[in-house]
Amino acid sequence: MAAKTIALAFVPLVLSIVLAGCILPPQEEAPLITTSKSFVLTQEKAERFRIAQGSSTPEYSIRAVSILNRTALLIINPGSIAVGLTEGDHEPVDLNGDGNADIVLAMANTTSAEAYITIYIPGASQVCATKCPIGQKQRQFPDCSCYSAQECPSACPSGQLQHPYPDCTCYTENRTCTDGTVYGQCSETKPMFCNNGVLVSRCSSCGCPAGMSCNSTSGACYTTSQATPTPTPSATPTPAQDEMLQAIAVANSSTEGQLMSRFDALYRKNPSCTQSEFISTFHLKKGRDPNQNELLLFANTKNYIPASVAVNATRNGTVFTIIYTNVGVVRVDALKVVVASGAVVSRQWLDGTDTSLNQQLIAKAEAIPGNCGMVMAVNGWA
């Protein structure tokens, strides 16, 4: 009898379990976030979500454990990942421990009991997947680089330079030779050519005055009645200056001098290489985004890519020393060419590389548009 009583007592319990299984619907699958999702969290309320990680879409939950004074403390599970947010702030979050941000959490505003949260997927939304150190500010997406209070918040358009902080305005540099000829253009006084601030004879490009012919080797003009070609007198150079310009022309026509002219042309394609342009160029060339170490190397080397090349000559008797200098944030002598008796007698790359390596560097950089191509080639990524 006692056994029968116990059996009957279990009947209601079994029925309640069966009925609960029939009546209560199964829990719906958490929504999959592909770009972004916004929602409101109240204290101790949780929100479920899924994201794509490789070929799987694991489920996570985010819960507000504290909402107070425009701040919120959130816990993401699995992993018990704690994230603190202030109103208007964002925080990259690594969910699977691989060192990369899988989501970016942002909080638009809060009330005494509610936090307005948005989950962004890096790469699919217009949001920065990094944070700047305390005391620094972040430039707008897609640049996302950090800057201090004593730096300009944004860069200038391609082809323009920027006045130092706190002015930060953009301007176009008016680069001319002493006679007013713009860099890379022929002077009104034939056959002079403005080569990075120095007037040189280049009759093959600029032509000769009427009744004169061009000496393509020296770049100077001469009258057809002369047995030996002589340089065309210019309006300003003295005989000594003319010999100096002739020596520069000889250096420019050498293999190394021609390389420096091509370097100069590359540098002036684009006077700066921003982080967003670099990432885009890197992805186009390498098929992936740069990692943090590569971004750090870019940040440390981009300012050493010069904006132009200056050519200067000194004389010691009949020997001329022509120095090609990279003129940028850091001024660096790059090449020395010694000219004597109208010919190149020695060449030395002052940065330690040789002609063949520089030719390879230029070939790689020219295959990529803009100054970012030179940055990639210099760092060995091209």
N, C-alpha and C positions, 0 to 999 in steps of 0.2 A: 504493500500500500504506500509506504514511504517513497519507494522508487517511482511509483506512478505519479505521486504529487510533485516530485522534483522534475520529472519529464514534462508535466503540464506547465510548470513554471517557466520552462525554457521556450515554450511555444510563442508567447507574445514577443520575446526578444528576437527570435528567428524571423517572425513575421515583420517586425519593424525594420530589420536589416534588409530583408527582401524588398519591402515596399520602398525603402529609402533608395535602393539601387534602381528601382523602376521609375521613381518620381523625380529624383534629383538628376539634372542633366550633367554630362561630363564637362570638365573645365575646358573652355575654349583655348585654342592655341594662341600664344602671345603674338602680337603683331610684329611683322618683320619690317625693320627700318632700313630704307635704302638711301635716303638723303637726309631727312630730319623728321623729328616728331616733337610736338609741343603738348604739354599737359600741366595740370595743376596738382600739386602734392599738398595734402594737409599732414599735420604731424602724425607720425606712426602709420600713415597710409603708404602702400606700396604700389608700384606700377611695373608690370611685366613687359619685356620686349625681347626681340631676337635680332641678331645682326649676322651678316655673312662673314664667316671666317674660313677661308679656303673653300672646301666643298660642303661644309656643314653650316648650320644656322643655330648655334647654341642659344639657350634661353637664359636671360638674366632678369633680376628684379632690382628696383631701386626704391629705397624707403627713406623718408624724412624722419630722422630721430630728434631733430631740434630745429625750430624756426623761431628766430629771435632777433630783433633790432636789425632788420635788413640783411640778415645772414641766415644760412641754413647748413646743417650738417646732414649729409646723405650717406647711406650705406648701400653698396652694390654687392649682391650675392649672385653666384657663389664667389667666395674669396674674401668676404667681409671687407671690401675696399671702401675706405672712408674718404669722402670728398667734401671739403668745405668751400662754400661759395658765398660771395657777397653780391649784392644787387648790381647788375650790369657787368658782372665778371664772367669769365669762361675758364674752364679747366680741362686740359687733355687727360684722358684716362686710358691706361694700359690694362685691358681686361684679362688677357691670357699670359702676361708676364714675358712677352718676347721683346720688350724694350720700345715698342712702337705704340702710338696712340691709336686705339681702336674706335673710340668715340670722343667727342668733345661735349662737355656739359656746360650749359650757359643758363644763367638765371636773370630773367628780365626785370622782375620786381617781386616784392613780397608784401604781405599784410601781416597782421598779428598771428594769423593761423595758416596762411597759404603761401606757397612758393610757386612761381610760374617758371617751369623748367622746360628747356629744349635740349634734345639729344641730336647732335650733328654727326654725320659720318664723314671723316676727313677724306678729301679728294673728290667727294660727291657734292659738297656744299661749300658756299663761299665763306669759309671760316678758317682761321689760323689753327693749325694743329700743334702749335708750340706756345710756350709762355715766356715772357721776358723776365730777367732777374728783377728783384725789388729795386726800385729807383730808376728803372728804365721804362720807356714806352714802346709800344709796338706799332709798326706801320700797317696800313690797311692791307687786307688780302688782295692780290696774291703775293705781295712782297713779304709781309710778316716779319721783316727783320726788326731788330731792337735798336733803339737809339736813346742816348742820354739827354738830359735837359739842355745840354750845351751843343746839341747837334740839330741839323735841319730835319724836320719830320718827313720830308719827301724829296725825291730826286727831280732833276730837270728833264725835259724832253730830250730826245736824241738830237745831237748837234748843238746843244746849248750848255753853258757852264753856269755854276751857281756861286753867288756871293756868300762869304762865310757867315756863320751864325752870329748875331741874330737876324741879319738881313734876309738871307735865304732866297732872295729873288733870282730869277734866271736871266741870263743875258747871252747874246751871241758875240763871241770874240772876233774882233776885227784884226786878223793877222795879216800884216803887210810887210814888204821890204822897205828899204829906206826911200825909194822913189814912189811909194804908194801902191806898188803892184801887189795884188792879193797872192797869198801863198798858192803855188802850183799853177800860176798864170804867166803868160809872156808879158814882158815889159813893152811899153811903147817904143823904147830904144832897142831896136833889134841888134843882136840876137839874144838879148839878156832875158833870163828866166828866173823867177822868184822861187828859189829852192829852200823852203823852210827858213826864210828870213835873210838868205844870202843870195845876191844877184850873181848868176853864173852864165857863161856863154853856152847857149844851146840852140845853134842855128838849125839843127835837124827838126826842132819843134817850132821855133819862133821865126825862122826865115832870116833873110839878110836884107840890108838896104839895097836899093836899086843899083845895079852895076857891080855887085859883089857876089861872090860864090861862097858856098858853105864847106867848111872843113869838118866832116862828120866825126873825125877822130878827136879833135880838140874842142869842137863845138863853136869855134870862132869863124868869123867871116873874113874873106880876103878879096882883093881886086884881081880880076883875071889877068892883068898885065904884070902882076908880081910873080917872079920866079918861085919864091918861097912864100907860102901862105902866112899872113900875119893877122893877129887879132884885130877886130874892128874897134877903133877907139870908142869908148863909151863916154857918156856925159860926165860921169863922176870919177871913175877909177883912175888913179895915177898909174904909171908904168909898173911900180912895185905891186900895187893892188891888182892890176890886171894879171900879173904873173901868179899871184895868189889864187885868183879865180880860175886861172888855167890849171893850176895844180889840183884844185878842188874838182874841176871837171874831169881830170884824169882819174882821180880817186873814185868819183861817182860812176865812171864807166867800167871800173873793175868789177869782178864778180861780187866781191863783198859790198862795194858801194851800191851796186844794183840791188843787192839783198836789202840793204838798209832803206832804200827808196820804197821797196815793196812792204817792208815792216811799217814804214811811216804811213803808207796808204791803208794798211790794215788797221793800224791804231786809230786812224781818223774816220773809219767807217762808222764808229759809234764810240764817243768819248767815255762811256761808262758801261759797266755790265752789272745790272741790278740782280738781286738774288732771284727774283721771279723769272727774269729773262734767262739767268744761268740755269735754273731748274728746268725750264722749258727746253733750252738748248741741250742740256744733259740728257733729258728724257728722249728727245728726238734722236740724239746720236747713240745713246747707250741702251735705249729701250726700257729704262727704269729711272726712278727718281734718285738723286744722290743721297747717300746715307749721312749721318751726322758728322762723321769724320771728314767726309768730302766737302760738306757745307762749311765746316770749320776751316779747312784748307783754302777754300774759295774766299772766305772772309778775310783770311790772313794774307792772301796773295793778290787779290783783285786790284788793290791800290798801287801795286808795283808794276802794273801794265801801263806803260807810258802813253800819253796822248799824242805825242809827235816826236820827231827826231830832228835835232839841231846839228848843223855841220859847221865846224870852226877849224881854221888853219893857222899854224905858226910857221915862221921861217927861221932857218939857221944857215946863212950863206945861200947855197943853191939847193938845200934840202928843205922840203916842206913836210910838215907833220899834220895830217888831217885827222881830227877826232870827231867821231859820230857819237852824239850824246842822246840818250833817252830822256826826254823832258816830260816829267809827270809829277805825281805827288812826291816821288823820290827821284832825284836827278842822278843818273848813272851813266858813266862813260861806257860805251858798248864796243866800239871798234876803232882801231888806230891804223891808218894807211900812210906809209911814207912814200913820197914822190920825189924823184930826182931826175934831172935831165929829161923831163917830160914823160917819165914812165914810173909805174909803181915798182918800188924795189922791195917793199916788205909789207905784210899785213898781219895784224894780231887782233883776235877777238878777245876783248878785255874781260868778258864774262866767262871765258874758259871754253866755250863751245867752238866747234870748227865749222867750215863752210858747208860741208855736207849735212851736218846736223841741223844747221839753220835752214837749209833748203828744204829738208824734210819737215821742219817745224812750220815753215811758211805754207808748204803744200797742204798740210793738214788744216791749218788755220783758214786758208782761203776756201776750203771746201765747206766751211760753216759760216753763214752770214753773221756779220756784226763782230764787235770786239769780244763777245763771249766765246767765239771760236778760238781766239788767241789765248784766252784764259784756259780753255780746255786743252789746247795744244801744249801750253807751257807746263801744265800739271800732268801731262801724259794721258789724258782721257780721250783725246781725239783719235 
